Amino acid sequence: MSSDSDKLRLALSRHFVDSGEKERLMNLLRNRLAESGWNDALYAQCRETVRQRKLENVTLDELVKETSDYGRSSVNENIKKELLVQIKKYLDTAFDS
């Protein structure tokens, strides 16, 4: 049986998607990452990982496993803060209505 907090979380998640806010924030994140050079840095990290490991037939799953920590840790703090502020604004608005 679902708890009240599980029901609230599900309803909020559904509203987040249905309202278009999730897509808006995903686009904002994509743009900020591209502007900061994060995409290029991650691409270079992936190429270097493949080169260092001498992996000719590396799978996507293996590459993700090898580079995901780098990817997460290399996101600019200002981008993280901006997204967090936007999410908080959304939550404030969602709970006010």
N, C-alpha and C positions, 0 to 999 in steps of 0.2 A: 504494500500500500504506500502511495506517495505521501510524503509529509507536506505540510503547508508551504514550507520553504522550497521544496522541489517544485510544487505547482507554480509558485510565484516566479521561480527561476525560469521555468519553461514558458510561462506567459510573457515574461520580460524578453526572453530570447526570441520568441515568435514576433513580438512587437518590434524588436530591434531589426529583424529582417524585413518584416512587412512594411515598416515605415520607410525603408530605404536607407536608414541611418548606417547600417552595416556596410552597404555598398559604398556610401559616401565616404565613410572612414577608411575603407580599404583603398579607395581611389586616392584619398589624401595621403595615406601611408605610401602607396606606390610612387606617387609624385615626389614626396619628400625624400624617399630613399634614392630615387633616380637623381634628384637635384644634388644630393650630398655625395654622390659618387659611390654609394654603397653597392649598387648593382655591379659596377665595374670591379670593385674590390673583391666582391664575392666570386665573380667570374674568374678573376685572377687567382684567387685562393683555390678554386676548384681545379683549374688547370695545373697549378703547382702541386696539388695533392695527387693528381693523376700522374704527373711527371715523377714525383718523388717515389711513389709506390710502384712505379713501372707497371701500372695497370693498363693493359691494352683493351681488355673487355670488361671494364668496370660497369656495374649496374647503377642505375639511378639511386636505388636504395643504399648501396654502399657509399656512393658519393655524398648523399645526404647525411648519412651517419658520420662520415669523416669530417664534414664541414659545418654541420648545424651549430655546434658550440661557437665556432668562429662567427658565423652569421649573426647569431643572437647577440653576442658580446660586442660586435662592431657597429651596432646601430647607435647613432648619435643620441646622446642623452636629451638634447633639445627636441628631437623627433619623438622620443618616448614621452617626454613631458607634454608636448603639444597634443598627442593622441590621448593621454590620460585626462587632460583638461576637457577635451571634446567629449570623451566618454562620460565624465562627471556631469557635464552640461546636459547631455542626453538623459542621464539617470535622473537628474533634478527635474527635468521637464516631464519625463515619463511618470514619475511619482507624484507630480503636482496635478496631473490630469486625471 
